[in-house]
Amino acid sequence: MQDKKWIWILGLALLSIGANFWAFPVYILDEAKNAACAMEMFQRGDWITPTFNDQLRTDKPPLHYFFMMASYAAFGVSAFSARLFSVLFGLATVAVVYRFVYLTEGARIAFYSGLVMVSSLYLTVQFHLAVPDPYFIFFLTLSWLSFAYGFNRTKAGYFYLSYAAMSLAFMAKGPLAVVLCVLVFTAFLIVHGRFTWKTLMEVRVFPGILIFMLIAAPWWIAVWRATDGEWPAAFIFGHNIGRYMAPFEGHGSFPGAIVVFFFVALLPLAGLVPRAIRVGWSERLGHPVILVSIIGVGAVLIFFIFSRTLLPTYVGPAVPVGAILIGYGMDQWLRRKNGTSGVPAWFAVLIFIMMVAAPFGLRSAIDQDPWIHSLPELAWLVVPLPIGAGMALYFFIRKRNEAALISYLGGFWL
């Protein structure tokens, strides 16, 4: 790879995703349960049966436990060890997105996509936590992009990589990985007008099923035998079908909330997504990674619109491919607006005013919160937002659109 911008992107990712992940205690409920479950398995030397407080834990498959146990073995049981591989998989997700976009769309869009990812507060938080989502996001992203690239270049090795990644996503989160991959791959082939038996042979579906079974089946068989079928039954019917059909542990939401989560997760440039989808769809057959990103975002949002249980974490798989769409949208928008301001002055001023108000709004919220009202200084952590917006306003006035958009992203990254 001749392009060296990837070094900057990974450096920024390391600074944001890796910032202080070892220092703050494991106190969030999901983190505590996952880290403690892995600790109990590690202490018993048991790689089969997940337990929390010595009771069977059926919430998630074991992939993240395995990595935590390996980290515990190397570095001891600590917050650092529990979160280490979440951070590493976060960095790997950024690298995978950059690499595939670079190969198919060029260095400019790869750079923009990487900037969007490292500037997403949502992804930074996700990749800081000792939960299965970082593993799931990485392997699902790798599966989708590998499939699209393999289809475009007719390289069988990428199909095998895609199916292996899907099986590891399954080991991280369960049947959701298979559902989303089948939806995305099927739609991808239909859009190309090639959903035929011949094409299924070309994309190596049956070797893919074999790869999936070789990776996933051994542990599932082992846990079935170790728990007399209790773990698979509770996980499939309770934590998958049950969560989808009814609110679980009070985690209900309003219709369309998943769409709101998606746009919030991709601030500050989420507004470029609709146009990127429109332009990308018109050029879909020549841009496989853009097409699979459009389909991936659609699959996640449509699937969870109908879910009765909803958490902000559920939108995770759509965020990296959403970042690709924003990177593509930035490039298209900048080319179209070359030589013009492109943004109404009132809009840039409005964004600046909103960002200036952000620290004061956060300060007011902190004052009213019974848990953190004694820490008003936390509000000043968002001061980079008005700084970035102020720089963006200046650059828009000077008709330097690229610098303006990067200033918005820089404020969020900082």
C-alpha positions in Angstrom: 0.0 0.0 0.0 1.6 3.3 -1.2 -0.8 5.5 0.7 0.5 6.5 4.1 -2.7 8.1 5.5 -3.6 4.8 7.1 -0.9 5.5 9.7 -2.6 8.7 10.7 -6.0 7.0 10.9 -4.7 4.2 13.1 -2.8 6.6 15.2 -5.9 8.7 15.8 -7.9 5.4 16.5 -5.3 4.3 19.0 -5.4 7.6 20.8 -9.3 7.7 21.0 -10.2 4.0 21.3 -7.3 3.2 23.5 -7.5 6.3 25.8 -7.6 5.3 29.5 -9.4 2.1 28.9 -7.4 0.4 31.7 -8.0 3.1 34.4 -11.7 3.4 35.0 -13.3 0.6 37.0 -15.5 -2.2 35.7 -18.9 -0.9 37.1 -21.4 -1.0 34.3 -23.7 -4.0 34.8 -23.1 -5.7 31.4 -19.3 -5.2 31.7 -19.3 -6.6 35.2 -21.2 -9.7 34.2 -19.1 -10.4 31.2 -15.8 -9.8 32.9 -16.8 -11.8 36.0 -18.1 -14.7 33.9 -14.8 -14.9 32.0 -13.0 -14.7 35.4 -15.0 -17.6 36.8 -14.3 -19.7 33.7 -10.6 -18.8 33.8 -10.4 -19.7 37.5 -12.0 -23.1 36.8 -10.0 -23.7 33.6 -13.4 -24.2 32.0 -13.7 -23.2 28.3 -17.2 -24.6 27.9 -19.8 -23.5 30.5 -20.3 -19.7 31.2 -21.3 -18.9 34.7 -21.9 -15.7 36.7 -21.8 -16.0 40.5 -21.6 -19.8 39.9 -25.0 -19.7 38.1 -25.3 -20.7 34.4 -25.1 -17.5 32.2 -27.0 -17.9 29.0 -26.9 -14.3 27.7 -24.2 -14.5 25.1 -22.0 -17.1 23.3 -18.4 -17.4 24.5 -16.1 -15.7 22.0 -15.4 -12.7 24.2 -15.0 -14.9 27.2 -12.2 -16.8 25.4 -10.3 -13.6 24.6 -10.8 -12.2 28.1 -9.5 -15.5 29.6 -6.4 -15.4 27.3 -5.8 -11.8 28.5 -6.3 -12.8 32.2 -3.7 -15.6 31.7 -1.2 -13.2 30.2 -1.8 -10.1 32.4 -3.9 -11.1 35.4 -7.5 -10.4 36.2 -8.0 -6.6 35.8 -10.0 -4.0 33.9 -7.1 -3.7 31.5 -7.2 -7.4 30.7 -11.0 -7.5 30.4 -11.0 -4.6 27.9 -7.8 -5.2 26.0 -9.2 -7.2 23.1 -12.2 -4.9 22.8 -9.7 -2.1 22.1 -7.7 -4.3 19.7 -10.8 -5.4 17.8 -11.8 -1.7 17.6 -8.5 -0.8 16.0 -8.8 -3.9 13.7 -12.3 -2.7 12.6 -10.9 0.7 11.6 -8.0 -1.0 9.7 -10.4 -3.4 7.9 -12.7 -0.6 6.8 -9.7 1.5 5.6 -8.2 -1.4 3.7 -11.3 -2.5 1.8 -12.4 1.1 1.0 -8.8 1.9 -0.2 -8.8 -1.2 -2.5 -12.2 -0.3 -4.1 -12.7 3.4 -3.8 -9.2 4.9 -3.3 -7.2 6.6 -0.6 -9.4 9.7 -0.4 -12.6 8.0 0.5 -10.7 5.5 2.7 -9.3 8.4 4.7 -12.6 10.1 5.1 -14.3 6.8 6.2 -11.5 6.3 8.8 -11.9 9.8 10.1 -15.6 9.3 10.6 -15.0 6.1 12.5 -12.5 7.5 14.9 -14.7 10.6 15.4 -17.7 8.6 16.4 -18.3 8.8 20.2 -20.5 5.7 19.9 -17.7 3.5 18.4 -15.2 4.9 20.9 -17.4 3.9 23.8 -18.3 0.5 22.3 -14.6 -0.4 21.8 -13.8 0.6 25.4 -16.1 -1.9 27.0 -15.7 -5.5 28.1 -18.7 -6.7 26.1 -19.2 -8.9 23.0 -20.2 -6.0 20.7 -16.6 -5.1 19.6 -16.0 -8.6 18.5 -19.4 -8.8 16.8 -18.9 -5.5 15.0 -15.5 -6.5 13.7 -16.3 -9.9 12.4 -19.6 -8.8 10.8 -17.9 -5.9 9.1 -15.1 -8.2 7.9 -17.6 -10.7 6.6 -19.7 -8.2 4.6 -16.7 -6.4 3.1 -14.9 -9.6 2.2 -17.9 -11.0 0.4 -18.4 -7.8 -1.6 -14.7 -7.6 -2.5 -14.5 -11.3 -3.4 -17.5 -11.0 -5.6 -16.1 -8.0 -7.4 -12.7 -9.5 -8.0 -13.9 -13.2 -8.3 -11.4 -14.3 -5.6 -12.6 -17.4 -3.8 -10.3 -16.8 -0.8 -12.3 -13.7 0.2 -15.5 -15.8 0.3 -13.9 -18.3 2.6 -12.7 -15.4 4.8 -16.2 -14.0 4.8 -17.8 -17.2 6.0 -15.2 -17.7 8.6 -15.8 -14.2 9.9 -19.6 -14.8 9.9 -19.1 -17.9 12.1 -16.9 -16.0 14.5 -19.6 -13.3 14.6 -22.0 -16.1 15.4 -19.8 -17.1 18.3 -19.8 -13.6 19.5 -23.5 -12.8 19.4 -25.5 -15.8 18.1 -28.0 -16.3 15.3 -28.2 -12.6 14.6 -24.9 -12.8 12.8 -26.3 -15.5 10.4 -29.6 -13.6 9.9 -27.8 -10.3 9.0 -25.3 -12.0 6.7 -27.9 -14.0 4.9 -30.0 -10.9 4.4 -27.0 -8.8 3.2 -25.5 -11.5 0.9 -28.9 -12.4 -0.6 -29.8 -8.7 -1.3 -26.4 -8.1 -2.7 -26.8 -10.9 -5.3 -30.4 -9.9 -6.1 -29.3 -6.3 -6.8 -26.7 -7.7 -9.2 -29.3 -9.9 -10.9 -27.3 -13.0 -10.0 -29.2 -14.8 -7.3 -29.0 -18.1 -9.2 -27.8 -21.6 -8.4 -24.7 -21.1 -10.5 -23.8 -17.9 -8.6 -24.3 -19.7 -5.3 -21.7 -22.2 -6.4 -19.4 -19.4 -7.5 -19.6 -17.7 -4.1 -18.8 -21.1 -2.4 -21.9 -21.4 -0.3 -21.5 -25.1 0.5 -17.8 -24.8 1.5 -18.9 -21.8 3.5 -21.4 -23.9 5.4 -18.7 -26.4 6.1 -16.4 -23.7 7.4 -19.1 -22.3 9.6 -19.8 -25.7 11.1 -16.2 -26.5 11.7 -15.7 -23.3 13.6 -19.0 -23.0 15.5 -20.3 -26.6 16.1 -17.6 -27.9 18.5 -18.4 -25.5 21.3 -22.2 -25.7 20.8 -22.1 -29.5 21.0 -19.9 -29.3 24.1 -22.1 -26.8 25.9 -25.2 -28.8 25.0 -23.7 -31.9 26.5 -22.3 -30.0 29.6 -25.7 -28.4 30.4 -28.1 -31.1 29.1 -29.3 -28.7 26.5 -30.2 -25.9 29.0 -27.7 -23.3 27.7 -28.7 -23.5 23.9 -32.4 -23.6 24.8 -32.3 -20.6 27.1 -30.1 -18.6 24.7 -32.1 -19.3 21.6 -35.6 -19.0 23.0 -35.0 -16.6 25.8 -32.3 -14.2 24.7 -33.0 -14.2 20.9 -36.6 -15.0 20.0 -37.9 -13.8 23.4 -36.1 -10.5 23.2 -37.3 -9.9 19.7 -40.9 -10.7 20.5 -41.2 -8.8 23.8 -39.4 -6.1 25.8 -36.6 -7.7 27.9 -35.6 -6.3 31.3 -37.4 -3.1 30.5 -35.5 -2.3 27.3 -38.4 -1.3 25.1 -38.4 1.7 22.9 -40.5 3.8 20.5 -40.9 2.8 16.8 -38.0 4.0 14.7 -35.7 4.5 17.6 -33.0 2.4 15.9 -32.9 5.0 13.1 -32.3 7.8 15.7 -29.6 5.7 17.3 -27.9 5.3 13.9 -27.8 9.0 13.1 -26.6 9.9 16.6 -23.9 7.3 16.5 -22.5 8.9 13.3 -22.5 12.5 14.4 -21.4 15.1 13.3 -21.8 14.2 9.6 -24.6 11.7 9.7 -26.6 14.1 7.6 -24.5 13.1 4.6 -25.8 9.5 4.7 -29.1 10.0 2.8 -27.4 11.6 -0.2 -24.6 9.0 -0.1 -27.2 6.3 -0.3 -28.9 8.0 -3.2 -25.8 8.6 -5.2 -24.3 5.2 -4.3 -27.4 3.4 -5.3 -27.3 5.1 -8.7 -23.8 3.7 -9.2 -24.3 0.5 -7.2 -23.0 -2.1 -9.7 -19.6 -0.5 -10.0 -19.0 0.1 -6.3 -19.3 -3.2 -4.4 -18.2 -1.9 -1.0 -20.6 1.0 -1.2 -23.4 -1.3 -2.2 -22.8 -3.8 0.6 -22.6 -0.8 3.0 -26.0 0.5 1.8 -27.5 -3.0 2.2 -25.8 -3.5 5.6 -27.2 -0.3 7.0 -30.7 -1.2 5.6 -30.6 -4.7 7.0 -29.7 -3.6 10.5 -32.3 -0.8 10.7 -35.1 -2.8 9.1 -34.5 -5.8 11.3 -34.5 -3.9 14.5 -37.4 -1.6 13.7 -39.6 -4.6 14.4 -37.7 -5.7 17.6 -39.7 -5.2 20.8 -36.4 -5.1 22.8 -34.0 -2.3 21.8 -30.7 -1.0 23.1 -28.4 1.6 21.6 -25.8 -1.2 21.2 -28.0 -3.0 18.6 -27.2 -0.4 15.9 -23.4 -1.3 16.2 -23.1 -3.4 13.0 -24.5 -0.5 10.9 -22.0 2.1 12.2 -18.8 1.1 10.4 -20.5 0.7 7.0 -22.4 3.9 7.8 -19.0 5.5 8.2 -18.1 4.2 4.7 -21.2 5.9 3.3 -20.4 9.2 4.9 -16.8 9.0 3.6 -18.2 8.3 0.1 -20.8 11.1 0.6 -18.0 13.6 1.7 -16.1 12.8 -1.4 -19.2 13.2 -3.7 -20.3 16.4 -1.9 -16.9 18.0 -2.1 -16.5 17.3 -5.8 -20.0 18.7 -6.5 -19.4 21.8 -4.4 -15.9 22.5 -5.7 -15.3 26.2 -5.9 -18.5 27.2 -4.0 -19.4 27.6 -0.4 -21.9 24.7 -0.6 -23.3 25.4 2.9 -25.7 28.2 3.6 -24.1 30.7 6.0 -27.0 30.5 8.4 -26.7 26.8 8.7 -23.0 26.9 9.6 -23.7 29.7 12.1 -26.6 27.7 13.6 -24.3 24.6 14.1 -21.7 26.8 15.7 -24.2 28.3 18.1 -25.5 24.8 19.0 -21.9 23.6 19.7 -21.2 26.7 21.9 -24.3 25.9 23.9 -23.3 22.2 24.3 -21.0 22.7 27.4 -23.6 24.9 29.2 -26.4 22.4 28.3 -24.3 19.5 29.7 -23.5 21.5 32.8 -27.2 22.0 33.4 -27.9 18.3 32.9 -25.0 17.4 35.3 -26.4 19.7 38.0 -29.7 17.9 37.9 -28.3 14.4 38.0 -28.2 12.9 41.5 -25.1 10.7 40.7 -22.7 13.2 39.1 -24.0 16.7 40.3 -20.8 17.1 42.3 -18.7 16.9 39.1 -19.7 20.0 37.0 -16.3 20.2 35.5 -17.2 17.2 33.3 -19.1 19.7 31.1 -15.8 21.2 29.9 -14.9 17.9 28.2 -17.0 18.9 25.3 -15.3 22.3 24.7 -13.6 20.9 21.5 -17.1 20.8 19.9 -17.5 24.6 19.6 -13.8 24.9 18.7 -14.2 22.5 15.8 -17.5 24.2 14.8 -15.9 27.6 14.9 -13.0 26.4 12.7 -15.6 24.9 10.3 -17.5 28.1 10.1 -14.3 30.0 9.2 -13.4 27.5 6.6 -16.9 27.5 5.1 -16.7 31.3 4.8 -13.3 30.9 3.0 -14.9 28.2 0.7 -12.6 25.5 2.0 -15.2 22.8 2.3 -12.9 19.9 3.0 -11.1 21.7 5.9 -14.5 22.6 7.3 -15.8 19.0 7.3 -12.6 17.7 8.8 -12.8 20.4 11.5 -16.3 19.1 12.6 -14.8 15.6 12.8 -11.7 16.8 14.6 -13.8 18.5 17.3 -15.7 15.3 17.9 -12.6 13.2 17.9 -10.9 15.4 20.4 
